Each structure stands twice: as structure tokens, then as C-alpha cells.
Amino acid sequence: MTIVLATGGTGGHLFPAEALAKELQARGQKIVVMTDKRGKSYGDVFPGAEIAIVPSAAFSDRSTIRLISAPFEIIAGIVVSFAKLKSIRPSAVVGFGGYPSVPVMLAACFAGLPTAILSPDALLGRANRLIMNYVRIIAANLPLVRFLPKNSKKIVYTGNPLRPEVIALTAAPYESPTNEYRVLVFGGSQGARVFSERMPAAIKLLPEAFRAKLNIIQQCRPEDLESVRNEYAAMGVRAELASFFKNMPQHIAEAHLVIARSGAGTVSELACIGRPAILVPLPHALDDNQTPNAEALVKVGGGWRVPQTDFTPEKISAMLQAAFADPVALAEKAAAARSLAKPDATRALADLVETLGGKR
């Protein structure tokens, strides 16, 4: 089969597409990735796949000129996508969200091709909502809330395809904290300034004996690194800081407690590895899509959700002391987080796509 993957350019779109591409290629299928001009640099992400560039635009762009031109670019993208799909003749077309996927998926629906979209978040993204009633299958990760398709029978819960290094740590044993409290703090691929601003202030409020046991791994924006490092050093707190960690899955596995945003990828990885977390949804995310993700983990008992307005140094300090005062409860939350995991998501989605392609 030839399978077309239509994806946006952020990690939340690319990582699942990359995982599915590798799985399908291992099964002997040909992969074509259709995306916007950023795709010219995706060769390393999708080795062995063909990259097809199509015009696209985002209605969220704040530039007036870009907003005016967006409909015309999307129409051009649909026309180009239709022509490319006619040439490629794929067995199935799978969308991973993001505005570059919209022209491709609309063209595929107009062409009557077997189509599916992946929703890694508990809330269907705006790009996916545009086409949810036209595609044949919606592969979901978390229980979907709001903005549901007219036909709910097309929803199949496959899980979110994850990177191999995450899958390798599935249900890694949780080591209850005793003489050391390992806390991992990160805010997605770009970091989160609120963590840089409030975490050191929270640590400063902790008793000295508690601080002596802390070992913090924290992702910071490059411009915040020096100031945060100096604050921890002044308190004598062990801390490893970086703007990007290549071995983030390993850091998750080694953590006793994680403090993070609640993007779909983060929640999926926390569940797969099985670690308790304090989740602080990004307050300005489109449609507040991170809050339902956090709630999914909280609902099974895998952690806590704290709105950013409540994420104060005093609140953080109190939560840290309460969490580490009960190691048994932390271990129970780690086990509860695992109950949300779908480590075979990549295989399940690949099976779904092959079945969909075979029905053409």
C-alpha cells in the first residue's frame, strides 16, 4: 500500500506521524508525507518517505494580510493536494492535525479516498473539527469531550503513537522516594516561563531539611537558564537545568514527581511510563485543549491539575510537602497513571490504517 500522512509542523503532530510511518514502513508499506513548506526539512524525521509540499495557511495568524490571503492559500492547497493524490493513488490518507493537514484531508475527502484522523488530545483540534464529519474514522487517544462528530460510531480509541524510547520504558518500576526527592519540571518543547518564575520561589519556602533532599531536573527557556540556576545555587539545591533534554523519557522514568504542562504528548508519556504529575494546563491554548487532557489523568488518580492562576509559590510548596509526606500515595498515583496508558497505540493505529486501506 501507499499511505499518505498529512501533518502539521509541531511535535504533537510530527511525533505520532513519525511513529506510524516507521511502523507501516516496517510492514512494507510506502509512506508519503504531505505538509507545508516546512516539510523540506523533515527528511531526518521520515527517512525513506516521500515528502510532498502543498500550500497552506492558518486562520489564527494575526497579520491582516495573512488572514485575507488565507482562504485563497487553502483553496490552492486543496487543488494541489487533489492533483498530487490523484497521481499518488494512496490506499488511505491519515491526518494528524495542524493547519497544513487541512487542504490535504479536504482533497482526500472530496476524492472519496479512505480517510482517518488522529486526535491525541481529549478535545478535537480546530483543523480536525473542520473535517471530522467527512472522514471515515477518528482515531482517539483520550476520551473525547465537546465538539464531537455527528456519528460517534466512527470514533475508535487506539491511543497516541509514542516514540520508541518512551515505549521502551513502559511501566518502568516506580522507586518510592526516601532520602532523595527527584522532581522533573518541563513545559513542552519551548519550555514555560511560569515554571522558571515560580518554582525557585516555591522551593525557597520549603523547610531547609526538605530542600536538602531535593534533586531538580528542570527545562527552562534559554533566557531564563542563568537566573534560575543562580537562584537554586543560592539555596544549595541540586538542580540540572537545560533548554532542551534529549533524554526526556529517561528523566520521566527517574522522577518521583513531574510538574509539567498537559499537552497530549506529555500526558501520554506520563501514562505510558507511569509517573504522578502536577499538571498546569497552558492557559492560552486554543479552546483550552490542555485542561481536558489533565482531567483525564486526574480522573484515573494519576495526579493533580492546577490552573496557572492558582500555581503560586505557596501552593507549589504546600503540594510538594504533602506529596512527599506520603510515598505510598505517590506510588499509587504512579500505578493509576499507567491505567491510562496505551503502549500498543502505534500497532493499533497501523492495523486500523491497513484495514482502512484494504477497504478501498
N, C-alpha and C positions, 0 to 999 in steps of 0.2 A: 504494500500500500504506500501511497504518498499522503502524508498527513501535513496539513498547514496549521501552524501555530501563530495566532495573531496576538501580539503583546505590546504593552506599554514599556516604558524605559526604567521604571523604578525597581528596586529589589523585590518588592512584594509581588510584582508581575513577572519579573525575569526568573527568580529562583524556582517557582513552581514549573514554569515553562522549560527551564533548563533540565530539571529533574525528569519531567515527562519525556523530553526529547531524548535523553540518554537511555531511558528505559525502552522506548519504542525503537531506537536505533539498535539496541542490543537484541531486539526481536527481529531485526532485519528490515524494518520499515524506513522509508525515505522521509526526511524532515525538511520542510520549507518554512522559514520564519518570515512572516510579513509584518513589518513595522514601519515607523517613520525614519527619517534620515539618520537618527542616532544608531540605527541598526548596522551602519557601516563599520562600527567598532565592536560588533558583537561576535566576531569570528571566534574569539577565545572562549566565549560563553557557550556557543553552539558549534563545536568542532564537527566537521563533516556535514553540516547542514547548509542548505542554500539560503541566502538572505535576500529577500525581495523588499525593495523600498517603495512605499506608497505615500502620497501626500496626506497630511492630516492636520488637525488644528484643535485647540481646546477652547471651549466657550468660557472657561474660567480665567482666561488671560485678561489682565487689567488694562491693556492697551486698547484704546478705542478703535484704532486702525485694525488691530488684530481681531477684535470682536466683529467688526464689519466684514472682514475678509474670511472669517472662519467658515461660514456656511458654504462659500464657494470652494474653499480648500477641501472641505469634507465631500462635497459633490464630486470634485476632481478625484479625490481619493477613492470614492465608490466606483467611478468609471475605470480608473486604472486598476483597481482591485479586481473588478469584474473581468477585465481583459486578461489579467495575469492568472486568475483562477481558471478561466476557460482554457488557457494554454497549459497550465499545470495539471488540470483534471484530478484534483485530490479526491481521496476516498472519504475524507472528513476534514472539517475545519473547526479548530478549537480556539476559543477566545479566552484571554487571561486578564481582561480588563485594561483600563488605561485608555485615554482618548485615541492613541494610534490604532487600537483594535477596532474602533467603531466602523470606519469605512470598509474594512475587510469583512467584518461579520455581517454588515448590512448587504454587501455584494453577495456573500455566500448564501444568505437567506433568499435574496432575490433570485439567485441562480438555482435554488432548490436543492442545494448540497446538504448532506448530513452535517448538522452543526451542534456544538456544545459550548458552554461557557463554564468557567470555574469561578466560584465565589469563595475566596479564602476567608473573608470577613463574615460576621454574623449579619451584616447588612449589605445587600447588593449595592455595588458601586454605581455611580451615575452612568458610566459607559455601559455596564451590563444591564442596567434598568431600561436603556433605550431599546435593547434587543431581546429582553427576557421572554417576551410573548411570541417571538418568532423562531427562536432556536428550539431544537428538539429536546435537548437535555440541559439541565442546570446541575452541575456537579458542585455540591456544597461541602464546606468544611465544618462549620458550626451551625447549630440550629438557627435558621433564618428568622429574622424579625422585621416587621414593616416592609413596605414596598415589595410585596410578594407577587408572583406571576398569576395570571388568571387561572392557569391549570397547575395546581400544586403537585399533580402526579408526575410532572416532568423533573421534579427535584430528586436527586439521588445523592445520598451522603457518602462521599468517597473519602473525605479528609483532604488535607492540604499537602501536596507533594513536598518533601523536605530534602535538603542536601544530604548526601551520603554520610558526611561527618556527623550529622545530627542523628541519623538512623543508627549509626554505629554505637551511639550512646543511649539507645532506647532502654528506659528503666534502669539506668545506671544506679547502683546501690547508693542510698542516701546515708551519709555519715552524720549522725546526730552531733550537734555542737557540744563541746565540753570545755576545753581550755582555750579554744580559738573560735571566734565568730567571723566566718567568711561571708562578706556581703558584696554582691555584684550589683553595680549600678550602671545602666546604659539607657540611651534614649533613641534607639533606632540608628539608621545608617549615618545620620547627621549629628547625633548627639542631642542633648536637651539642656538648654541654658538653665532652666529651673532647677535641675539637679546640681549644677555647679554652684548656683547661688545659695541653695537651701541645705544641701547635705552637710557641708562643713559647719554651718551654724547649728544644725541639729546635733552633730557629733560633739560640738563644744558644750552642749547642755547635758551630756551624759556623765555619769559618775566616772571619776578617774580610773577606778578598777575595771569598769566596763570598757572604757576606751583602750585599756592595756591589752584586752583580748581581741580587739578588732583587727581584721585584715581586710582592707577595702580594695576592690578592683573597680575602677570607675572610668567610663568613657566620657570624655569632655570634648567640647568644641576646641579647635586649636587655639583660639584666642583666650580660652579660659584655663588652659592647662597650667600655666605658671602660677596664677593666683591661687587656684585650688590646691596645687602641690605645696605651695608655701603655707597655706592655712593648715593642712594636715600635718606638715612637718613641725609647725609651731606647737601643735598639740601632742607631738610624739606618737601620732597614729600611723601604723604601717599602711601604706597605700601605693598601689601601682596604677598609674594614670596613662591614658593614651587617647588619641583622637579616633583610632580605629584598632580593633583587635582581630587579627586573622584567625585566632583560635577561640572565638567566642563560644562555640558549643562546649569546648572543654572547660572554659571558665564557668559556664552554666552548671555543668556536671559537678564541679568542685565547690560550688556555692552552697551555703546553708540557707541563704535567703537572697532573693533577687528583688531589686527595685527597678522598675522599667516602665516604658510606655506600653500600650496594649495593641500594637499592630497585629495583624493576623499571623504574620511570620513569628513574631515573638511569642504569642500565646501558644501557637502550635509547637514551637521548640520547647517551651517550658513544660508543656503537657507530655511531649514525647520523652524527654529526659526525666521529667518528674521532679520539679523543684517548686517550693512555695514562693509566692511573689506578692509584693505590694505593687499594684498596677495603678499608674497615673495616666489616664487617657489624655491624648492630645486635645486640648480644649477647642482648638480652631480647625479641627479636621472636618472635611466636608461631611455634612449630615451627622456629625458626631459619631462616626462609624467605629471609633475605638472603644466607646463605652459598652456597647453590646458584647464585644469580644471579651472585655474584662469581666463582665457579668457572667459570661459562660463559664469562666474559670472559678469565679466566686461561688456560683450556684452549685458546683460539684464539691466545694470545700477546699479548693486548691490555693486560696489566697484572699487578698483584700483589694477592694477598689477604693481609691481615694481621689476625689475630684481635685484638680490642681489648686482651686481656691482654698481647699482645706489642707493642702500639703504644706503645712507650716513647719518650721524647725521644732516647735513644741510638740506638734502632732507626730512628726517622724521620730523624735527622741522617745516619746512615750510608747510608740508602736514597736520600736526596736527592743526596748527593755521588756515589754510584755511578751514579745515573740520568743526571745532567747531565755526568758524565765521558765519557759515550758518546752523543753526539747522534744518531749514526746508528742505534743501537739504539732510542732513543726514537721516532724517525721510523718505524722498522719496527713498533714496537708500535702506533703510531697507525694504520698501514695494517692491522695484524692486527685491531684493534678494529673497523674498518669491515667486516671479513668477517662479523661477527655481525649487521650492520645489515639491517633490512627496511624501507626507506623508503617502500615502497608498501603498508605494512600497512593503512592506512585504506581504500584502494581494495579490497584483497584481502578485508578483513572485510565491507565493504559489498556486494561481489559475492556473498560467501557468504550474507549475510543475505537478499539479494534472491532468490537461488536457493532458500534455505530457505523463504522466504515463498511463493514460487511453487509449492512442492510441497504446499501445504496441500490 
